[in-house]
Amino acid sequence: MTSLLDRLWDAHLVHSEEGRPDLLYIDRHLVHEVTSNQAFDGLRAANRRLRRPDLTCGVIDHSIPTDDRTRPLKDRTAEAQLEALERNREEFGLTAFFGDTDPRQGVIHVCMPEQGLILPGHSVVCGDSHTATHGAFGALAFGIGTSEVEHVMATQTLPQRKPRSMAVNVSGKLPSTASAKDLILNVIRKVGVGGGAGCAIEYRGEAIRAMSMEARMTLCNMSIECGARLGMVAPDEVTFGYLRGRPYAPHGDDFERAVERWRELRSDDCHRFDSELNLDISRLSPRVTWGTNPAQNVPASGRVPSLESLRTAGERAAAGRALDYMKLRPGMKLEDVVVDYVFIGSCTNGRYEDLKDAAAVLKGRKIAKGVTALVVPGSGPVKRRCEREGLDRVFKSAGCEWRHPGCSMCLAMNPDIVPPGNRCVSTSNRNFEGRQGRLAMTHLASPTTAAASAVTGRIVPAKNLRRFL
């Protein structure tokens, strides 16, 4: 019996030799200003050309400011990164490139699918760990290192060892108060930060089939936070409906023929995975992290766990260090934890549905005194749709800052940084020490929990918001 992973892997296999990594063909290579310029320099130094400029897609997203974009940028390092990628785009002939003034510009894992550049059956790589996002389309998508980036640029191939297979079987109906972000946090909590190490996770079951593409992308995006190499969802009518009419997707009869091929991208019913996790999410509640890795999370209306409640000595030791860094005590109610910043955006939760959900919580309300809230759309098209529908006015009326697209406060690589000692509820994907700024304390949450926390100034799920007003 064959799995989705098997089908994707075999379709891209160029060469296989016992005792050595397989050589895979790459359909889409995504590049941005932080991890690709060094690889372009390597090509130049070796007098090599870019093997497939038509399959190399670029965007500026990580270091670009989300407020004032006047060039040259105030940050000289960021300006140098942008200038370098712009020169490389011209010299090496990238055909799909979304620069700072392009209306399609945005976070790489938002704008590329949005343009139809990611299709079922594709192999997709990028010098960015959250490339796993694109597995939501039934693609073989994963992050790579700088030397691997140069290898793909030169050859359009990549040596890789095939990952083990893992199924996450999800049943039940997702409660209206919970989201895909809450589901993936719960998955990571259950398996641990290393529980998916070396695996390709396939998300399966009725609950997954009921999810939108945006929700599926959130799931796959954070798969790597439990150590997985990539996450995947088999394509179905939801996938095809999302892709129909996208600029770079096939059109007309070509699209219909492609759909017939894409329907074959699935795991056989009787396929045996290397490992499986079964989840019923009918009672899933909003979740939030309390520590310094995504597995350290609890219900948002709950308490910081006691060390004694954790399973292993290693978990207890890690929790002790995390509590010291986060300035929390075991047993504390999360609703008593005061918030300084709220960030709604990123490649995890910066899509239209995410911002719409956050706006529904903020409508007619004001953020708490002392809270700074940034709302950063994941792309230009997301920003314009929100503005057409008046969501930007909801955010601004509530006291939030409405920004231009970019990675923003997900990581301390641009001006949107959480100051030392400040606490942020963030819809991004990582809560590591210093991720949002030196000595910044990060709590990962869904867009609705982040919005409710902005209103109350405390960590509160949206379903409990009325108790604080």
C-alpha positions as CSV (number, residue, x, y, z in Angstrom):
1,M,0.0,0.0,0.0
2,T,1.2,3.5,-0.9
3,S,1.2,6.7,1.1
4,L,0.9,10.3,-0.1
5,L,4.6,10.7,0.9
6,D,5.5,7.7,-1.3
7,R,3.7,9.1,-4.3
8,L,5.3,12.6,-4.0
9,W,8.7,11.2,-3.3
10,D,8.7,8.7,-6.2
11,A,7.4,11.3,-8.6
12,H,10.4,13.5,-7.9
13,L,13.1,10.8,-7.6
14,V,16.0,11.5,-10.0
15,H,18.5,9.0,-8.7
16,S,18.6,6.5,-5.8
17,E,21.6,4.6,-4.6
18,E,21.9,2.4,-1.5
19,G,23.6,4.1,1.4
20,R,23.3,7.6,-0.1
21,P,20.6,10.2,0.0
22,D,18.1,10.2,-2.8
23,L,18.3,12.9,-5.4
24,L,15.0,14.8,-5.9
25,Y,13.9,17.2,-8.6
26,I,12.6,20.5,-7.2
27,D,9.5,22.1,-8.8
28,R,9.5,25.4,-6.8
29,H,12.4,27.1,-5.1
30,L,11.3,30.1,-2.9
31,V,13.8,32.7,-2.0
32,H,13.8,35.8,0.3
33,E,16.3,38.5,1.3
34,V,17.7,36.8,4.4
35,T,18.8,33.3,3.4
36,S,19.4,33.4,-0.4
37,N,21.8,36.2,-1.1
38,Q,24.8,34.2,0.1
39,A,23.8,31.3,-2.2
40,F,23.6,33.7,-5.2
41,D,27.1,34.9,-4.3
42,G,28.2,31.3,-4.4
43,L,26.8,30.9,-7.9
44,R,28.5,34.1,-9.0
45,A,31.9,33.0,-7.5
46,A,31.7,29.7,-9.3
47,N,30.6,31.4,-12.6
48,R,27.3,29.4,-12.6
49,R,24.0,30.4,-13.8
50,L,20.6,29.9,-12.1
51,R,19.4,26.6,-13.5
52,R,15.7,27.4,-13.6
53,P,14.9,31.1,-13.2
54,D,11.3,30.4,-14.1
55,L,10.9,28.0,-11.1
56,T,12.7,30.3,-8.6
57,C,10.3,32.7,-6.9
58,G,11.4,35.6,-4.7
59,V,9.9,38.0,-2.2
60,I,11.1,40.6,0.3
61,D,9.5,39.9,3.7
62,H,11.7,39.2,6.7
63,S,13.7,42.4,7.3
64,I,11.4,45.0,5.6
65,P,9.6,47.4,7.9
66,T,5.9,47.3,8.1
67,D,5.4,51.0,8.7
68,D,7.7,53.4,6.9
69,R,9.1,51.8,3.7
70,T,10.9,54.9,2.4
71,R,14.1,53.7,0.6
72,P,16.8,53.6,1.5
73,L,15.6,52.0,4.7
74,K,16.8,53.4,8.0
75,D,18.3,50.0,9.0
76,R,21.4,49.8,6.8
77,T,21.6,46.0,7.1
78,A,18.0,45.6,6.0
79,E,18.6,48.0,3.1
80,A,21.7,46.0,2.0
81,Q,19.7,42.7,2.1
82,L,17.0,44.2,0.0
83,E,19.4,45.8,-2.5
84,A,21.3,42.5,-2.8
85,L,18.2,40.5,-3.6
86,E,17.0,43.1,-6.1
87,R,20.4,42.9,-7.9
88,N,20.3,39.1,-7.9
89,R,16.8,39.1,-9.3
90,E,18.0,41.2,-12.2
91,E,21.2,39.4,-12.8
92,F,19.9,35.9,-12.6
93,G,16.5,36.6,-14.2
94,L,13.9,35.5,-11.6
95,T,10.5,35.7,-13.4
96,A,8.3,35.7,-10.3
97,F,9.5,38.3,-7.8
98,F,7.5,40.4,-5.4
99,G,9.5,43.4,-4.2
100,D,8.7,46.1,-1.7
101,T,6.5,48.1,-4.1
102,D,4.8,45.1,-5.7
103,P,1.1,44.8,-4.8
104,R,1.6,41.0,-4.4
105,Q,4.4,41.4,-1.8
106,G,3.9,39.7,1.5
107,V,5.2,36.9,3.8
108,I,6.6,34.2,1.6
109,H,4.4,31.4,2.9
110,V,1.3,33.5,2.4
111,C,1.8,35.2,-1.0
112,M,3.2,32.2,-2.9
113,P,0.1,30.0,-2.4
114,E,-2.1,33.0,-2.9
115,Q,-0.7,33.5,-6.4
116,G,-1.2,29.8,-7.3
117,L,2.6,29.2,-7.4
118,I,2.2,26.2,-5.1
119,L,0.2,23.3,-6.6
120,P,-0.6,19.7,-5.5
121,G,2.2,17.3,-6.3
122,H,4.9,20.0,-6.3
123,S,8.2,19.7,-4.5
124,V,8.8,23.0,-2.8
125,V,11.9,24.2,-0.9
126,C,13.1,27.4,0.7
127,G,15.8,28.6,3.1
128,D,13.1,28.9,5.7
129,S,11.9,26.2,8.1
130,H,8.2,27.1,7.8
131,T,8.2,26.0,4.2
132,A,6.2,23.1,5.6
133,T,3.2,25.4,5.2
134,H,2.9,24.4,1.5
135,G,2.3,20.8,2.3
136,A,-1.3,21.8,2.9
137,F,-1.7,21.6,-0.9
138,G,-0.5,18.0,-1.1
139,A,3.0,19.2,-1.8
140,L,6.4,17.9,-0.7
141,A,7.5,21.1,1.0
142,F,10.4,21.6,3.5
143,G,13.0,24.1,4.6
144,I,16.7,23.8,3.6
145,G,20.0,25.3,4.6
146,T,22.1,27.9,2.7
147,S,24.4,25.3,1.0
148,E,21.3,23.4,-0.1
149,V,19.8,26.6,-1.4
150,E,22.9,27.0,-3.7
151,H,22.7,23.4,-4.8
152,V,19.0,23.9,-5.9
153,M,19.9,27.1,-7.6
154,A,22.7,25.4,-9.6
155,T,21.0,22.1,-10.4
156,Q,17.2,22.3,-9.6
157,T,17.8,19.1,-7.6
158,L,18.5,18.3,-4.0
159,P,19.9,15.2,-2.1
160,Q,17.6,14.2,0.7
161,R,16.9,11.2,2.9
162,K,13.3,10.1,2.9
163,P,11.6,10.9,6.2
164,R,9.5,8.4,8.2
165,S,5.8,8.6,7.9
166,M,3.4,9.8,10.7
167,A,-0.3,10.1,10.5
168,V,-2.3,12.5,12.7
169,N,-5.9,11.3,12.4
170,V,-8.3,14.0,13.5
171,S,-12.0,13.2,14.2
172,G,-14.9,15.2,15.6
173,K,-16.2,18.7,14.8
174,L,-14.0,21.6,15.7
175,P,-15.8,23.8,18.3
176,S,-16.6,27.3,17.2
177,T,-14.5,28.7,20.0
178,A,-11.3,26.8,18.8
179,S,-9.2,27.0,15.7
180,A,-6.5,25.3,13.7
181,K,-3.9,27.1,15.8
182,D,-5.3,25.5,18.9
183,L,-5.3,22.1,17.2
184,I,-1.7,22.2,16.2
185,L,-0.6,23.5,19.6
186,N,-2.5,20.5,21.1
187,V,-0.7,18.1,18.7
188,I,2.7,19.5,19.6
189,R,1.8,19.3,23.3
190,K,0.9,15.6,22.9
191,V,3.9,14.4,20.9
192,G,6.5,16.9,22.4
193,V,9.0,19.1,20.6
194,G,10.9,16.0,19.4
195,G,8.0,13.6,18.9
196,G,7.8,14.1,15.2
197,A,11.6,14.2,14.6
198,G,12.5,13.1,11.1
199,C,8.9,12.5,10.1
200,A,6.5,13.6,7.3
201,I,3.2,14.2,9.1
202,E,0.0,13.7,7.1
203,Y,-3.1,15.2,8.7
204,R,-6.1,13.1,8.0
205,G,-9.7,12.6,8.9
206,E,-13.1,14.2,8.8
207,A,-12.0,17.2,10.8
208,I,-9.2,18.0,8.4
209,R,-11.4,17.6,5.4
210,A,-13.8,20.2,6.9
211,M,-11.1,22.8,7.3
212,S,-10.4,25.6,4.9
213,M,-7.1,25.9,3.0
214,E,-6.0,28.7,5.3
215,A,-6.6,26.5,8.4
216,R,-4.7,23.6,6.8
217,M,-1.8,25.9,6.1
218,T,-1.7,26.9,9.8
219,L,-1.5,23.2,10.7
220,C,1.3,22.4,8.2
221,N,3.2,25.6,9.1
222,M,3.8,24.5,12.7
223,S,4.5,20.8,12.0
224,I,8.2,21.5,12.4
225,E,7.7,22.6,15.9
226,C,7.4,19.0,17.0
227,G,10.5,18.1,15.1
228,A,8.8,17.0,11.8
229,R,10.5,17.5,8.5
230,L,7.2,18.5,6.8
231,G,3.4,18.4,7.1
232,M,0.9,17.4,4.4
233,V,-2.8,17.2,3.7
234,A,-4.1,15.3,0.7
235,P,-5.7,17.6,-1.9
236,D,-9.4,17.5,-2.3
237,E,-12.3,19.7,-3.5
238,V,-11.4,22.4,-0.9
239,T,-7.9,22.5,-2.4
240,F,-9.1,22.7,-6.0
241,G,-11.6,25.4,-5.2
242,Y,-8.9,27.5,-3.6
243,L,-6.6,27.2,-6.6
244,R,-9.2,27.8,-9.3
245,G,-8.5,31.1,-11.0
246,R,-5.2,31.9,-9.2
247,P,-2.8,33.8,-11.5
248,Y,-0.1,31.2,-11.7
249,A,-2.3,28.1,-11.5
250,P,-3.4,26.3,-14.7
251,H,-6.6,27.6,-16.3
252,G,-9.5,26.2,-18.3
253,D,-9.1,22.7,-19.6
254,D,-5.5,22.6,-18.3
255,F,-6.9,23.1,-14.8
256,E,-9.5,20.3,-15.1
257,R,-6.9,17.9,-16.4
258,A,-4.6,18.8,-13.5
259,V,-7.4,18.2,-11.0
260,E,-7.8,14.6,-12.4
261,R,-4.1,14.0,-11.7
262,W,-4.3,15.7,-8.3
263,R,-7.1,13.4,-7.1
264,E,-4.6,10.5,-7.2
265,L,-2.4,12.2,-4.5
266,R,-3.6,10.4,-1.4
267,S,-2.6,7.6,0.9
268,D,-4.2,4.2,0.4
269,D,-6.8,3.5,3.1
270,C,-4.9,0.5,4.3
271,H,-1.4,2.1,4.3
272,R,0.5,1.5,7.6
273,F,2.3,4.6,8.8
274,D,5.5,4.4,10.9
275,S,3.5,6.1,13.7
276,E,0.0,7.4,14.3
277,L,-1.7,9.8,16.6
278,N,-5.5,9.8,17.0
279,L,-7.3,12.9,18.2
280,D,-11.0,13.7,18.8
281,I,-11.2,17.5,18.7
282,S,-14.9,17.9,19.5
283,R,-14.0,19.3,22.9
284,L,-10.9,21.2,22.0
285,S,-10.5,24.5,23.8
286,P,-8.4,27.6,23.0
287,R,-4.7,27.1,24.0
288,V,-1.8,29.3,24.8
289,T,1.9,28.7,25.5
290,W,3.3,29.4,29.0
291,G,6.9,28.4,28.3
292,T,9.7,28.8,25.8
293,N,8.8,26.1,23.3
294,P,5.5,25.5,21.5
295,A,4.8,22.2,23.4
296,Q,4.6,24.0,26.7
297,N,1.0,25.0,26.3
298,V,-2.3,24.7,28.3
299,P,-5.9,25.8,27.8
300,A,-6.0,29.6,27.7
301,S,-8.4,29.7,30.6
302,G,-6.2,27.4,32.7
303,R,-3.2,27.7,34.9
304,V,0.6,27.3,34.5
305,P,1.3,23.7,35.3
306,S,3.1,22.4,38.3
307,L,6.5,20.8,37.7
308,E,5.3,17.6,39.3
309,S,2.5,17.2,36.7
310,L,5.0,16.9,33.9
311,R,5.9,13.5,32.5
312,T,9.7,13.3,32.6
313,A,12.7,14.8,34.4
314,G,13.8,16.5,31.2
315,E,10.4,18.2,30.8
316,R,10.5,19.3,34.5
317,A,14.0,20.7,34.1
318,A,13.0,22.5,30.8
319,A,9.9,23.9,32.5
320,G,11.8,25.2,35.4
321,R,14.1,27.2,33.1
322,A,11.1,28.4,31.0
323,L,9.3,29.6,34.1
324,D,12.3,31.6,35.2
325,Y,12.6,33.2,31.8
326,M,8.9,33.9,31.5
327,K,8.6,35.2,35.1
328,L,5.7,32.9,35.9
329,R,4.9,30.6,38.8
330,P,3.4,27.1,38.8
331,G,-0.3,27.3,39.4
332,M,-0.8,30.9,38.2
333,K,-4.0,31.6,36.3
334,L,-3.1,32.7,32.8
335,E,-5.9,35.2,33.1
336,D,-3.9,37.0,35.8
337,V,-0.9,37.4,33.5
338,V,-0.6,41.0,32.3
339,V,0.1,41.6,28.6
340,D,2.2,44.5,27.1
341,Y,2.1,43.6,23.4
342,V,-0.2,41.7,21.0
343,F,0.9,40.7,17.5
344,I,-1.6,39.4,15.0
345,G,0.1,38.3,11.8
346,S,2.9,36.0,10.5
347,C,3.0,33.1,8.0
348,T,1.0,31.1,10.6
349,N,-1.9,33.5,11.2
350,G,-1.7,36.5,8.9
351,R,-4.2,35.4,6.3
352,Y,-7.6,36.9,5.6
353,E,-9.6,34.4,7.8
354,D,-7.2,35.0,10.7
355,L,-7.7,38.8,10.5
356,K,-11.4,38.4,10.0
357,D,-11.7,36.3,13.2
358,A,-9.6,38.8,15.2
359,A,-11.7,41.7,13.9
360,A,-14.9,40.0,15.0
361,V,-13.6,40.0,18.6
362,L,-12.3,43.6,18.4
363,K,-15.3,45.2,16.8
364,G,-16.9,47.9,19.0
365,R,-14.2,47.4,21.6
366,K,-10.9,49.1,22.6
367,I,-7.6,47.6,23.5
368,A,-6.6,47.9,27.1
369,K,-4.5,50.9,28.3
370,G,-0.8,50.1,28.2
371,V,-1.2,47.5,25.4
372,T,0.5,47.9,22.0
373,A,-1.3,45.8,19.3
374,L,0.1,45.3,15.8
375,V,-2.1,43.8,13.1
376,V,0.1,42.9,10.1
377,P,-1.6,41.3,7.0
378,G,0.3,38.5,5.4
379,S,0.2,40.0,1.9
380,G,-0.8,42.9,-0.2
381,P,-4.0,41.1,-1.4
382,V,-4.9,40.2,2.2
383,K,-4.4,43.9,3.2
384,R,-6.6,45.2,0.3
385,R,-9.4,42.7,1.0
386,C,-9.5,43.7,4.6
387,E,-9.6,47.3,3.7
388,R,-12.4,46.8,1.2
389,E,-14.4,45.1,3.9
390,G,-13.6,47.7,6.5
391,L,-11.6,45.4,8.8
392,D,-8.8,47.9,8.9
393,R,-11.2,50.4,10.4
394,V,-12.2,47.9,13.1
395,F,-8.6,47.4,14.0
396,K,-7.7,51.1,14.0
397,S,-10.9,52.1,15.9
398,A,-10.0,49.5,18.6
399,G,-6.5,51.2,19.0
400,C,-4.5,48.7,17.0
401,E,-1.7,49.6,14.5
402,W,-2.6,48.6,11.0
403,R,0.6,47.8,9.1
404,H,2.0,46.9,5.7
405,P,2.7,43.1,4.9
406,G,5.8,41.5,6.3
407,C,7.1,39.0,8.9
408,S,7.1,41.8,11.4
409,M,7.0,40.9,15.1
410,C,7.3,37.1,14.4
411,L,11.0,37.5,14.8
412,A,13.5,40.2,15.8
413,M,14.8,40.8,12.3
414,N,13.1,44.1,11.6
415,P,12.0,47.2,13.6
416,D,8.9,45.4,15.1
417,I,10.6,44.2,18.2
418,V,9.2,43.5,21.7
419,P,11.3,45.5,24.2
420,P,13.2,43.6,26.9
421,G,11.1,42.4,29.8
422,N,7.8,42.9,27.9
423,R,5.2,40.2,27.4
424,C,3.5,39.5,24.0
425,V,0.6,37.4,23.0
426,S,1.5,36.4,19.5
427,T,-0.2,34.5,16.6
428,S,3.2,33.5,15.3
429,N,4.8,30.0,15.5
430,R,7.8,30.2,17.9
431,N,8.1,31.3,21.5
432,F,11.9,30.6,21.9
433,E,13.9,32.9,24.2
434,G,14.6,36.1,22.4
435,R,12.6,35.2,19.3
436,Q,10.7,38.5,19.4
437,G,13.5,40.5,20.9
438,R,16.1,40.2,23.7
439,L,14.4,39.1,27.0
440,A,11.0,39.4,25.4
441,M,8.4,36.9,26.7
442,T,6.1,35.3,24.1
443,H,2.8,33.5,24.5
444,L,1.6,31.8,21.3
445,A,-2.1,31.9,20.7
446,S,-4.8,32.0,18.1
447,P,-6.0,35.3,16.5
448,T,-9.2,35.4,18.6
449,T,-7.3,34.7,21.9
450,A,-4.7,37.4,20.9
451,A,-7.5,39.9,20.1
452,A,-9.3,39.2,23.4
453,S,-6.0,39.5,25.3
454,A,-5.5,42.9,23.7
455,V,-8.9,44.1,24.9
456,T,-8.4,42.8,28.5
457,G,-4.7,43.4,28.9
458,R,-4.5,39.8,30.2
459,I,-4.2,36.4,28.6
460,V,-7.9,35.6,28.0
461,P,-9.6,33.4,25.4
462,A,-12.4,35.1,23.4
463,K,-15.1,32.9,24.9
464,N,-14.3,34.4,28.3
465,L,-14.1,38.0,27.2
466,R,-17.4,39.1,28.6
467,R,-16.3,38.3,32.2
468,F,-13.7,41.0,31.9
469,L,-15.8,43.8,30.5
